[in-house]
Amino acid sequence: MPENCKKIIELKNVDKSFGGVHAINNLSFSIYEGEILGLIGPNGCGKSTSVNLMTGVYIHDKGEILYYNADGSSVTLKEQSVPNRAKLGMGRTFQTPKPFSDLTVFENIYTIAMLYNRTLKEAYKAAEEILKFVQLDDIAEQKCTKLPIEKRKWLDMARALAIRPRILMLDECLAGLTPSEMETSLDMVRKINKQGITVLFIEHVMSAVTKLCNRVVVMEEGHFMTEGDPLEVMKKPEVIRAYLGEDYKNGDA
């Protein structure tokens, strides 16, 4: 990244083990303000674990994870609880959305917004604005159990937007969608990014990654492999061999 780009999160030599499994191994990379960063690699390479470490679901064993405020000051995330990390502006979605199933679409967003606004009136207004932004206002009163997968994933984004994030981490938000639904969802992610929100995008659909991301970081068995412009990275022999297969090199993926 250019020197004048500001970091928002930095991982420095991070390690995490689960019993005898070394899930994250000396991992280092940075996320910069305003970018859409793709985090790619095969299943089990540590992408979701990295997000879980950043957002506080897990605590890393070694190394350091820093969060940079807008003024450039840094916070050591290991010292912050999950709610504190959310208050710093760290939002995320999950591979499998889990909305409050007994609540309506609007109530799901409003419930989160109440925690991040000074008054109920402000929270209500914020929830209405988010609902329109993610194009779910036409089903505001629908119970979440009846939503198709695409709408559940958009609701997951909406709930994350309700915390007023500076960075939004999207964990396989395209999984299970049709090609047309994927395109619509990519447009939604672009729209979120244009609001000034940094995006970390985890995805296996490489065509989506190359269309959407400014930069990619490639992981291999829990550690950093390479990074750079998506199209350039996809051409690297080690990336083709390790993650994409020879078919992608031949243009079939």
C-alpha positions as CSV (number, residue, x, y, z in Angstrom):
1,M,0.0,0.0,0.0
2,P,1.1,3.6,-0.5
3,E,3.0,5.2,2.4
4,N,0.3,7.7,3.0
5,C,-2.4,5.1,3.7
6,K,-3.4,4.8,7.3
7,K,-3.6,1.4,9.0
8,I,-6.7,0.5,10.8
9,I,-5.7,-3.0,12.1
10,E,-2.2,-4.6,12.2
11,L,-1.4,-8.2,13.1
12,K,2.2,-8.8,14.2
13,N,3.6,-12.3,14.4
14,V,0.3,-13.7,15.7
15,D,0.1,-17.3,16.9
16,K,-2.9,-19.3,18.0
17,S,-3.1,-23.0,18.9
18,F,-6.1,-25.2,19.8
19,G,-4.7,-28.2,21.7
20,G,-2.1,-29.7,19.4
21,V,-3.3,-27.8,16.3
22,H,-1.3,-24.7,15.4
23,A,-4.1,-22.8,13.7
24,I,-2.4,-19.4,13.2
25,N,1.4,-19.4,12.8
26,N,3.4,-16.2,13.0
27,L,0.8,-14.3,11.0
28,S,1.5,-10.7,10.0
29,F,-0.5,-8.4,7.8
30,S,-2.2,-5.0,7.9
31,I,-5.6,-3.6,6.9
32,Y,-5.7,0.0,5.6
33,E,-8.4,2.6,6.0
34,G,-10.9,2.7,3.2
35,E,-9.8,-0.4,1.3
36,I,-11.6,-3.6,0.5
37,L,-9.1,-6.3,1.4
38,G,-9.6,-9.8,0.3
39,L,-8.4,-12.5,2.7
40,I,-8.2,-15.8,0.7
41,G,-6.9,-19.3,1.0
42,P,-8.3,-22.9,1.2
43,N,-10.6,-24.2,3.9
44,G,-8.8,-24.6,7.2
45,C,-6.0,-22.1,6.4
46,G,-7.1,-19.8,9.3
47,K,-9.1,-17.0,7.6
48,S,-12.1,-17.2,10.0
49,T,-9.8,-17.8,12.9
50,S,-8.0,-14.6,12.1
51,V,-11.3,-12.7,12.2
52,N,-12.2,-14.4,15.5
53,L,-8.8,-13.2,16.9
54,M,-9.4,-9.6,15.7
55,T,-12.9,-9.4,17.0
56,G,-12.2,-11.2,20.4
57,V,-14.0,-14.5,19.9
58,Y,-10.5,-16.1,20.6
59,I,-7.5,-14.6,22.3
60,H,-4.1,-15.1,20.5
61,D,-1.3,-16.9,22.3
62,K,1.6,-14.8,21.0
63,G,2.2,-11.7,18.9
64,E,0.2,-8.5,18.8
65,I,-3.0,-7.2,17.2
66,L,-3.3,-3.4,17.1
67,Y,-6.3,-1.3,16.3
68,Y,-5.6,2.3,15.1
69,N,-8.0,5.1,16.0
70,A,-8.8,7.8,13.5
71,D,-6.3,10.1,15.2
72,G,-3.5,7.5,14.6
73,S,-3.3,6.3,18.2
74,S,-3.3,2.6,18.7
75,V,-5.1,0.2,21.0
76,T,-3.8,-3.3,21.9
77,L,-6.8,-5.5,21.2
78,K,-5.8,-8.3,23.5
79,E,-6.7,-6.0,26.4
80,Q,-10.1,-5.2,25.0
81,S,-13.3,-7.2,25.5
82,V,-15.6,-8.1,22.6
83,P,-18.1,-5.3,23.5
84,N,-15.2,-2.8,23.6
85,R,-13.9,-3.9,20.2
86,A,-17.4,-3.3,18.8
87,K,-17.5,0.2,20.4
88,L,-14.1,0.9,18.7
89,G,-15.9,0.3,15.4
90,M,-15.2,-3.3,14.6
91,G,-18.2,-5.0,12.9
92,R,-18.4,-8.5,11.5
93,T,-20.7,-11.0,9.9
94,F,-20.6,-14.8,10.2
95,Q,-20.6,-17.6,7.6
96,T,-24.0,-18.7,8.9
97,P,-26.2,-15.7,9.9
98,K,-27.9,-16.1,13.2
99,P,-30.5,-13.3,13.6
100,F,-32.9,-13.1,16.6
101,S,-35.3,-15.5,15.0
102,D,-38.4,-14.4,17.1
103,L,-37.9,-10.8,16.0
104,T,-38.8,-9.0,12.8
105,V,-36.2,-7.7,10.4
106,F,-36.6,-4.2,11.8
107,E,-36.5,-5.3,15.4
108,N,-33.2,-7.2,14.7
109,I,-31.5,-4.0,13.6
110,Y,-33.2,-1.8,16.2
111,T,-32.1,-4.1,19.0
112,I,-28.5,-3.6,18.1
113,A,-28.9,0.1,17.3
114,M,-30.2,0.7,20.9
115,L,-26.8,-0.2,22.2
116,Y,-25.0,2.4,20.0
117,N,-27.2,5.4,20.2
118,R,-27.9,7.9,23.0
119,T,-31.7,7.7,22.9
120,L,-34.3,5.2,21.7
121,K,-35.5,7.8,19.2
122,E,-32.0,8.1,17.7
123,A,-31.8,4.3,17.6
124,Y,-35.1,4.0,15.9
125,K,-34.1,6.5,13.2
126,A,-30.7,4.8,12.7
127,A,-32.5,1.4,12.3
128,E,-34.8,2.9,9.7
129,E,-31.9,4.4,7.7
130,I,-30.0,1.1,7.8
131,L,-33.1,-0.8,6.7
132,K,-33.5,1.4,3.7
133,F,-29.7,1.3,2.9
134,V,-29.6,-2.5,2.7
135,Q,-32.9,-2.5,0.8
136,L,-34.8,-4.5,3.4
137,D,-37.5,-1.9,4.2
138,D,-40.1,-3.7,2.2
139,I,-39.9,-6.7,4.5
140,A,-39.3,-4.8,7.7
141,E,-42.1,-6.5,9.6
142,Q,-41.3,-10.0,8.4
143,K,-40.0,-12.6,10.9
144,C,-36.5,-13.7,10.2
145,T,-37.3,-17.4,10.1
146,K,-39.0,-16.8,6.8
147,L,-36.1,-15.0,5.1
148,P,-34.3,-16.6,2.1
149,I,-30.5,-16.9,2.5
150,E,-29.6,-13.7,0.6
151,K,-31.9,-11.6,2.8
152,R,-30.5,-13.2,6.0
153,K,-27.0,-12.3,4.8
154,W,-28.0,-8.8,4.1
155,L,-29.7,-8.6,7.5
156,D,-26.4,-9.8,9.0
157,M,-24.7,-6.9,7.3
158,A,-27.4,-4.5,8.5
159,R,-27.0,-5.6,12.1
160,A,-23.2,-5.1,11.9
161,L,-23.8,-1.6,10.4
162,A,-25.9,-0.8,13.5
163,I,-22.8,-0.6,15.6
164,R,-21.5,2.3,13.4
165,P,-18.4,0.4,12.3
166,R,-15.1,1.8,10.9
167,I,-14.3,-1.7,9.6
168,L,-16.6,-4.5,8.6
169,M,-15.4,-8.1,8.3
170,L,-17.5,-10.2,5.9
171,D,-17.0,-13.9,6.4
172,E,-18.2,-15.7,3.2
173,C,-21.2,-13.4,2.7
174,L,-21.7,-14.9,-0.8
175,A,-21.9,-18.6,0.2
176,G,-25.1,-20.2,-0.9
177,L,-26.1,-17.4,-3.3
178,T,-27.0,-17.7,-7.0
179,P,-24.8,-15.8,-9.5
180,S,-27.3,-12.9,-9.7
181,E,-27.6,-12.7,-5.9
182,M,-23.8,-12.6,-5.7
183,E,-23.7,-9.6,-8.1
184,T,-26.3,-7.8,-6.1
185,S,-24.5,-8.5,-2.8
186,L,-21.2,-7.3,-4.3
187,D,-23.0,-4.0,-5.2
188,M,-24.1,-3.8,-1.6
189,V,-20.5,-4.3,-0.3
190,R,-19.3,-1.5,-2.7
191,K,-22.0,0.8,-1.4
192,I,-21.0,0.1,2.2
193,N,-17.3,0.8,1.3
194,K,-18.3,4.1,-0.3
195,Q,-19.7,5.2,3.1
196,G,-16.1,5.2,4.3
197,I,-16.2,1.8,5.9
198,T,-13.1,-0.4,5.5
199,V,-14.0,-3.9,4.4
200,L,-12.3,-7.2,5.1
201,F,-13.7,-9.7,2.6
202,I,-13.3,-13.5,3.1
203,E,-14.5,-15.4,0.1
204,H,-13.8,-18.6,-2.0
205,V,-15.4,-17.2,-5.2
206,M,-12.2,-15.9,-6.9
207,S,-14.1,-14.0,-9.6
208,A,-15.9,-12.0,-6.9
209,V,-12.6,-11.3,-5.1
210,T,-11.0,-9.9,-8.3
211,K,-14.0,-7.8,-9.1
212,L,-14.4,-6.3,-5.6
213,C,-11.1,-6.1,-3.8
214,N,-8.4,-3.5,-4.0
215,R,-5.8,-5.9,-2.5
216,V,-5.6,-9.5,-1.4
217,V,-3.7,-11.3,1.4
218,V,-3.2,-15.0,0.8
219,M,-2.9,-17.4,3.7
220,E,-1.5,-20.9,3.8
221,E,-1.8,-23.3,6.8
222,G,-2.2,-20.4,9.2
223,H,0.5,-18.1,8.0
224,F,1.0,-15.3,5.5
225,M,1.9,-16.4,2.0
226,T,1.7,-13.3,-0.3
227,E,-0.3,-10.2,-0.9
228,G,-0.9,-7.6,-3.7
229,D,-3.2,-6.6,-6.5
230,P,-5.8,-9.4,-6.9
231,L,-5.2,-10.0,-10.6
232,E,-1.4,-10.1,-10.1
233,V,-1.6,-12.4,-7.1
234,M,-3.9,-14.8,-8.9
235,K,-1.2,-15.2,-11.6
236,K,1.5,-16.3,-9.2
237,P,2.4,-20.0,-9.7
238,E,2.4,-20.8,-6.0
239,V,-1.1,-19.3,-5.5
240,I,-2.4,-21.2,-8.5
241,R,-0.9,-24.4,-7.3
242,A,-1.8,-24.1,-3.7
243,Y,-5.3,-22.6,-3.9
244,L,-6.9,-22.2,-7.3
245,G,-5.7,-25.3,-9.2
246,E,-4.6,-25.5,-12.8
247,D,-8.1,-25.0,-14.1
248,Y,-8.1,-21.4,-12.9
249,K,-4.9,-20.7,-14.7
250,N,-6.6,-22.0,-17.8
251,G,-9.5,-19.6,-17.3
252,D,-12.1,-22.3,-16.3
253,A,-12.7,-21.1,-12.7
